[in-house]
Amino acid sequence: MDLGISGKQGIVCGASQGLGLACARALAGEGVSLTLIARNSEPLQAAVDNLSQLSSAEITSVVGDITTDAGRDAVLQACPKPDILINNAGGPPPGDFRDWRQKDWFDAVNSNMFSAIDMIRRTLDGMAERGFGRIVNITSTAVKSPMPGLGLSNGARAGLTGWVAGVAREKVRDNVTINNLLPGLFATDRGRGYLAYRAAQEGVSGEAYEQQFYATSPAGRLGDPEEFGATCAFLCSAMSGYMSGQNILLDGGVYSGTY
């Protein structure tokens, strides 16, 4: 299927590894020219080199922290008129809410709520003026079903979800959509790290807890990042212009709710 986005300009945040990189790979495969931003230069350059082998589209990078004004300034200077924006930032560490203080909460809200909101603020109207825009926020299954130990992420990402619900309808008639992708546990460092955390909390080995997860998960496995990237690419496609303000859950069927 031709997604109709070859030649578009895209920004992918947190793109050096994990789900961000998977989204970048899928978009590059569709011929999208990409500007990648991440904090660590070596894995970021490795991502650029890898994607450049997959696509003839231009792949550039910015070393920076998307959760800071300076990082957002830098990536938008490199790509001032994006057609596609993938908002993604690393989640806060797990822990017990009794140990968290104001700074912990403010850092989580800045990383997993405000930084995405500010990127949307900076890009939404320009997309509308040009008549095409696709914004995808990588959030978490936790906004549907809070995950034990991830209270900082549960709260901050739920806040972003509520805000997006209000703004996502504003520019649909200008062919600009905003949707959220909600990953469950994927075969990434973050996903495996959470399994290790839960294993430690329950006093069992990481292997034992992982097997327990496989036994109770309807899919019986972790998600493949390439599956996530492909879903992201479709949400960015020319065919997805009638979908905005939606929360697309990719968790192998773990969440059992109707809504």
N, C-alpha and C positions, 0 to 999 in steps of 0.2 A: 504494500500500500504506500503510495506517495503521500506523505503528510503535508505537502504543500508549503514547507518552510525553508527549503533550500535557498540560501542567500540571505536569510534573516540574520540579525545581529543578536547575540545572547550573552547574558552575564550569568555565570554559575558561581554561587558563593560556597565556600567550604568544599572546593572541588578537587582537592589533592588526593582524596581517598574516600572509601566507603560509598554511601549513597549519593553524595554530591558528585563523585567521579563517575558513578554509574549513569547518572543523569547527563553529565557532560558527554560521555561516550555515546549515548543514544542520540543526543542532539547532533553531535559531530557526524555521526553516521547518516543523518538526514541532510547534511550539507549546511548546517548552521555555523556561521563564523562566531567563535566563542572568545570571551574574555573570562579567564578563570582567576579567582582570588582565593588565597589561603595564606596562613601565617608562616608556614615552613617552606623555605625555598627549594630544598632538594626534592621532596616528594612532589611539589608543585611542578618543577621542571620535568620530572619523570612523567607526570601526567600529560604535560604539553607534548613531550616527545612521543608518547604512546598515541595520543589522539591525532597527532600530525601524520602518523603512519596510516591511520584509518580513513582520513578524510583530506580532500584537497582544499577544504575551507580553511580560512586563516584561524589559527589558534594562538592566542596571546595570553599572557598572565600578568598578574599584579601580586607582589608579595605584600600582604597587609592583613589587618584584623578587621573583618567586616563589622564587628561589634563596636567599632570606634568611628567617630566622625572622620578622622584622617583616612581610615581604610575605605569608607564609603566615598569620600572625595576622590581618592586615587582611582578606584575602579570605574567611577563615572567620568573621570577625566579620560581614561583609556577607552571607554565605550560610552560616549555621551548620549547616544540615541538608541538604546536597546529596544528590540522588538520582543524579547523574551527575557524574563528575570526569574531565576531560581533562587529563592531565599533559603538559606541553610546555615546553621551554626551549631557547633558542638553543644551537646546537652550538659547541664551541670552534674556534678558527681552525686551518686546516691548517698543516703545517710538517714539520720533520725532527725525529725523536725525540731526536737528539743535542743539540738546542738546548733541550729541555724540562727544567725542574728541578722540585723538589718542589711548589712553589706552582702551577705549571702543571697538574700532575696533580691536586693537591688541588682546584683550582678546577674542573677538568673533572668530577671525581667528584661534587663538590658540586652542580654544575649539572645534570648528566645522569644521576645515579644517586640521590644522597641526597635531593634536593629532592622527587622523585617518591615515594620511600619514605616520607618524612616526611608528605607529603600523604595517602598511603594509611593511615599509622598514625593520623592524626587523624580519618579519615572512615569507615574500614571497619566498625568495630563499630556505629556509629550507623546505617549503611545496613542492616546485618544486623538490628538491632532493629526497624527500620521495614519490613523485608521486601522491599526493593528497592534495588539498587545496581548501577551500571555504571561501571567504571573502565577507561579506555583510556589507555595510555601511548604517546605518539608517540616512537618510537625511530629506527631507521634500518636500511636494508638491510645496513649494515655489520656487524650482529651475525650475519648469515648469510655475508656475503662481504666481508671488510674492504676498505675503500677506500684507495687510496694517498694518503698525506699526511694522513689523518684518524686518526692513531693515538690521539690523546686521546679522540676520539669513539668509535672502535672499542672501546677498553678500557672506558670508563665505561658506555657503553650495554650492552655485553655483561654487565657486572656487574649492572646493573638487570634484564636479562633472566633471569639466573640466579636472582636473588632472587625475582622475580615467580613463577618456576616453582614455588618452594616455598610461597608464600603463596596462590596463586590458587585453590587447592582448598579452602581453609579454610571459606569461607562460601557455597559454591555452593548448598547445601541451604537457605540463607536467601535465595536469589534475588539473590545478589551475585556478580558476575563481574569478573574482571580479565584484560584481554587487551592485547596490544601490536600497534601498527600500525607496519610497517617500510617507510617510503617510500624509493624510489629517487630518481632525479632528477626533480623537478617544476619547472614553470614558476614559480618563486619567486626572490626575491633570493638565497636560500641556494643553490638549485640552479644558477642561472646563475653565481653566484660561484665555485662549485666547478669548473664547466667552465672559467672564466677562469683559475683557479689551475692546472688541469692543462695548459691551453694554454701558460701561461708556463713551466711545468716542462719542457715538450717543445719550447719554442722556436718555436711556431707561433702564428698569429693565432687570436683567439677564435672567429672565424667558421669558420676551417678546422677547428679542433678540434670545434666543435659539429656541423659536417657529418659529421665522422668518427664522432662518437658516434651520430648518426642512422643512419649507414650500417651500424653494427654492432649497434645495438639492435633486437631483434625487433619492437618497436612502431614504431620509426622516428621517435620524437618524445619530447618531455618529457611528463611526466604533467600532467593538468589538475587543479589543486587541488580543483575541484568533485567530481571522481571520488573523491578522498581523503576529502572531507567526507561524501559519501554513504555510503562504507564505514564511516566512524566512526559515523554516525547509526544504521546497522543494528546495529553492535555494542552500541549503547546502547539498543536497542529492547526491547520486551517479549518479542519472539520469540527473543532471543538468550540466554535464560537457561540453555541447555544447553551453552554454549560458554564455557570459562574456561581460562586458562593458555596461550592460543594466540598464535602469532606470525604475523600476517597480512601477507604480503609484497605490496607494490604497487610494482613496478619495471618494468612493461612486458615482463616475461619475461627480463630480463637475467640473473638468477641461474638457472643451468642445473642445479643439484643436484636430486636426487630428494627430499631431506628439507629 
